[in-house]
Amino acid sequence: MDELIEITDVTKTYDMGVEVQVKALDNVSISIRTGEYVAIMGPSGSGKSTLMNLIGCLDTPSSGSYKLKGCEIGSMGDDELAHIRNREIGFIFQTFNLLPRTDALQNVELPLIYSGVPRRERHERAKVALESVGLGDRMHHRPNEMSGGQRQRVAIARALVNRPSILLADEPTGNLDSKTGDEIMEVVDKLHASGNTIILVTHEEDLALRAARVVRLRDGHIVSDVRNAEAAREA
């Protein structure tokens, strides 16, 4: 497997007022290979959301290096970052973030519109993505006509449609009951089995242990980075 993500000595500092700074990440280094399934864990304030935002190119480091597919992200401008996010990263959020007045197919097509994909091609790719998450029969339903689990499947299809390098899932079962959450995680597991790189941000031990690797943060530092069997013992 090739190195997909290389984060080296990254610090992220936020200005919180006059002469007040908070280090959300402090000299963090981590690498993730293509095809890995990694869970990132930590209590509130540990830095896991900041790390997710950096990996997802929603923010840039204060110092240090973040390379995605060999490209230095920290030196990119807003337009370049937006392009990377659209092409390379599929986001799955706990709040689904679907457009309420458009059907499932149109919601999934949205990233392809931003990418300038022709109408017929984006229509076909959106159909394939919805079928891959078991929603081939719900393409023309709006979000308010679907269950929470179905809405999250639409969000997963939208994350997949641009064939990204990374699927970045932030608490993907946070708004779902346990049964529906298990069904969504089975979809995520299958996506990994088919070759997708998955980065899961969660505070739930049972979800994290589905990943092959668990990275734990505390106070802006990585305190452990272990493979699945070891992670289960550590938990």
C-alpha positions as CSV (number, residue, x, y, z in Angstrom):
1,M,0.0,0.0,0.0
2,D,1.1,3.5,-0.7
3,E,1.3,6.4,1.8
4,L,-1.8,8.4,1.3
5,I,-1.6,10.8,4.2
6,E,1.7,12.0,5.8
7,I,1.3,14.3,8.7
8,T,4.7,15.4,10.2
9,D,5.2,17.5,13.4
10,V,1.9,19.3,12.9
11,T,0.8,21.9,15.4
12,K,-2.5,23.8,15.2
13,T,-2.9,26.9,17.4
14,Y,-6.0,29.0,17.7
15,D,-6.0,32.6,18.9
16,M,-8.7,32.9,21.6
17,G,-8.3,36.6,22.4
18,V,-5.6,39.0,23.4
19,E,-2.4,37.1,24.1
20,V,-4.4,33.9,24.6
21,Q,-3.6,30.9,22.4
22,V,-4.8,27.3,22.6
23,K,-2.8,24.4,21.0
24,A,-5.4,22.0,19.7
25,L,-2.7,19.8,18.2
26,D,0.9,19.8,19.4
27,N,3.7,18.3,17.3
28,V,1.5,15.4,15.9
29,S,2.8,12.9,13.3
30,I,0.8,10.2,11.6
31,S,0.8,8.4,8.3
32,I,-2.1,6.5,6.7
33,R,-1.8,4.2,3.8
34,T,-4.2,3.7,0.9
35,G,-6.8,1.2,1.8
36,E,-6.5,1.5,5.5
37,Y,-9.4,1.7,8.0
38,V,-8.5,4.0,10.9
39,A,-10.5,5.1,13.8
40,I,-9.6,8.4,15.6
41,M,-10.7,8.6,19.2
42,G,-10.4,11.0,22.1
43,P,-12.4,12.9,24.7
44,S,-13.8,16.4,24.1
45,G,-10.9,18.8,23.7
46,S,-8.4,16.1,22.7
47,G,-7.8,17.5,19.3
48,K,-9.6,14.8,17.3
49,S,-12.0,17.3,15.5
50,T,-9.0,19.5,14.7
51,L,-7.1,16.5,13.2
52,M,-10.2,15.6,11.2
53,N,-10.5,19.1,9.9
54,L,-6.9,19.1,8.8
55,I,-7.1,15.7,7.1
56,G,-10.3,16.9,5.4
57,C,-8.6,20.1,4.2
58,L,-11.1,22.2,6.1
59,D,-8.2,23.8,7.9
60,T,-4.4,24.1,7.6
61,P,-1.6,23.5,10.1
62,S,0.0,26.4,12.0
63,S,3.3,24.6,11.6
64,G,4.5,21.2,10.3
65,S,3.7,19.3,7.1
66,Y,0.5,17.6,5.8
67,K,0.9,15.8,2.5
68,L,-2.0,14.2,0.7
69,K,-0.9,11.9,-2.1
70,G,2.4,13.7,-2.0
71,C,1.0,17.2,-2.3
72,E,1.8,19.7,0.5
73,I,-1.6,20.9,1.7
74,G,-0.4,23.6,4.2
75,S,0.7,25.9,1.4
76,M,-2.5,25.8,-0.6
77,G,-5.0,28.6,-0.9
78,D,-8.8,28.4,-0.4
79,D,-9.6,27.6,-4.0
80,E,-7.0,24.8,-4.1
81,L,-8.3,23.4,-0.8
82,A,-11.9,23.4,-2.1
83,H,-10.7,21.5,-5.2
84,I,-8.9,18.9,-3.1
85,R,-11.9,18.5,-0.8
86,N,-14.3,17.9,-3.8
87,R,-12.0,15.5,-5.6
88,E,-10.2,13.6,-2.9
89,I,-12.4,13.5,0.2
90,G,-15.8,12.2,0.8
91,F,-17.4,13.5,3.9
92,I,-20.0,11.6,6.0
93,F,-21.5,13.7,8.9
94,Q,-23.8,12.7,11.7
95,T,-26.3,15.4,10.6
96,F,-26.5,14.1,7.0
97,N,-26.4,17.6,5.5
98,L,-28.9,16.8,2.7
99,L,-30.8,19.5,0.8
100,P,-34.4,19.1,1.9
101,R,-36.2,20.1,-1.3
102,T,-34.3,17.8,-3.7
103,D,-34.5,14.1,-4.0
104,A,-31.9,11.5,-3.2
105,L,-30.5,11.4,-6.8
106,Q,-30.1,15.2,-6.9
107,N,-28.4,15.3,-3.5
108,V,-25.9,12.7,-4.6
109,E,-25.2,14.5,-7.9
110,L,-24.2,17.7,-6.1
111,P,-20.4,17.1,-5.9
112,L,-20.4,16.2,-9.6
113,I,-22.1,19.5,-10.5
114,Y,-19.2,21.3,-8.6
115,S,-16.7,19.1,-10.6
116,G,-18.3,20.1,-13.9
117,V,-19.3,16.5,-14.8
118,P,-21.8,16.5,-17.7
119,R,-25.5,15.9,-16.8
120,R,-25.9,12.4,-18.2
121,E,-22.7,11.1,-16.7
122,R,-23.4,12.5,-13.2
123,H,-27.0,11.1,-13.4
124,E,-25.6,7.6,-14.1
125,R,-22.8,7.9,-11.4
126,A,-25.3,9.0,-8.8
127,K,-27.6,6.1,-9.6
128,V,-24.7,3.6,-9.2
129,A,-23.7,5.2,-5.9
130,L,-27.2,4.9,-4.5
131,E,-27.5,1.3,-5.7
132,S,-24.2,0.6,-3.9
133,V,-25.8,1.6,-0.6
134,G,-29.0,-0.3,-1.2
135,L,-31.2,2.7,-2.2
136,G,-31.9,1.9,-5.8
137,D,-35.6,2.0,-5.1
138,R,-35.5,5.4,-3.2
139,M,-33.8,7.6,-5.8
140,H,-36.7,10.0,-6.2
141,H,-37.6,10.4,-2.6
142,R,-36.8,13.5,-0.6
143,P,-35.1,13.4,2.7
144,N,-38.4,14.0,4.7
145,E,-39.7,10.8,3.0
146,M,-36.9,8.7,4.4
147,S,-35.8,7.2,7.7
148,G,-32.7,8.4,9.4
149,G,-30.8,5.4,8.2
150,Q,-31.9,5.9,4.6
151,R,-30.8,9.6,4.8
152,Q,-27.4,8.5,6.1
153,R,-27.1,6.1,3.2
154,V,-27.8,9.0,0.8
155,A,-25.1,10.9,2.5
156,I,-22.7,8.0,2.1
157,A,-23.6,7.7,-1.6
158,R,-22.9,11.4,-2.1
159,A,-19.5,11.0,-0.4
160,L,-18.7,8.1,-2.7
161,V,-19.9,9.6,-6.0
162,N,-16.7,11.5,-6.9
163,R,-14.6,8.3,-6.2
164,P,-12.5,10.1,-3.5
165,S,-9.2,8.9,-2.1
166,I,-10.6,9.1,1.5
167,L,-14.0,8.6,3.1
168,L,-14.0,10.7,6.3
169,A,-16.8,9.7,8.6
170,D,-17.5,12.0,11.6
171,E,-19.6,10.2,14.2
172,P,-21.7,8.7,11.3
173,T,-24.1,6.9,13.7
174,G,-24.5,9.8,16.2
175,N,-28.1,10.6,15.2
176,L,-29.3,7.0,14.7
177,D,-30.6,4.3,17.0
178,S,-28.3,1.4,17.7
179,K,-29.9,-1.0,15.2
180,T,-29.8,1.5,12.4
181,G,-26.3,2.5,13.4
182,D,-25.1,-1.1,13.1
183,E,-26.6,-1.2,9.6
184,I,-24.8,2.0,8.6
185,M,-21.5,0.6,10.0
186,E,-22.0,-2.6,7.9
187,V,-22.2,-0.3,4.9
188,V,-19.0,1.4,5.9
189,D,-17.3,-2.0,6.5
190,K,-18.3,-3.1,3.0
191,L,-16.9,0.1,1.5
192,H,-13.6,-0.6,3.2
193,A,-13.6,-4.3,2.0
194,S,-14.1,-3.0,-1.6
195,G,-10.9,-1.0,-1.3
196,N,-11.9,2.4,0.1
197,T,-9.7,4.2,2.6
198,I,-11.8,5.0,5.7
199,I,-11.1,7.4,8.5
200,L,-13.7,7.2,11.3
201,V,-13.9,9.9,14.0
202,T,-15.8,8.5,17.0
203,H,-16.1,8.5,20.7
204,E,-17.7,5.0,20.8
205,E,-15.4,2.1,21.5
206,D,-17.4,-0.5,19.7
207,L,-17.4,1.5,16.5
208,A,-13.7,2.2,16.8
209,L,-12.9,-1.5,17.2
210,R,-14.5,-2.2,13.8
211,A,-11.5,-0.4,12.3
212,A,-8.1,-2.1,11.7
213,R,-6.3,0.6,13.6
214,V,-7.2,2.9,16.5
215,V,-5.5,6.2,17.1
216,R,-6.2,7.9,20.4
217,L,-5.6,11.5,21.2
218,R,-5.4,13.5,24.5
219,D,-4.6,17.1,25.0
220,G,-3.4,17.6,21.4
221,H,-1.1,14.6,21.4
222,I,-1.3,11.0,20.0
223,V,-1.2,8.8,23.1
224,S,-1.6,5.5,21.3
225,D,-1.7,4.1,17.7
226,V,-2.5,0.4,17.7
227,R,-3.8,-2.4,15.4
228,N,-7.2,-3.8,16.1
229,A,-6.4,-6.8,18.3
230,E,-4.2,-4.6,20.5
231,A,-6.8,-1.9,20.5
232,A,-9.4,-4.4,21.8
233,R,-7.1,-5.4,24.7
234,E,-6.3,-1.7,25.5
235,A,-10.0,-0.8,25.6
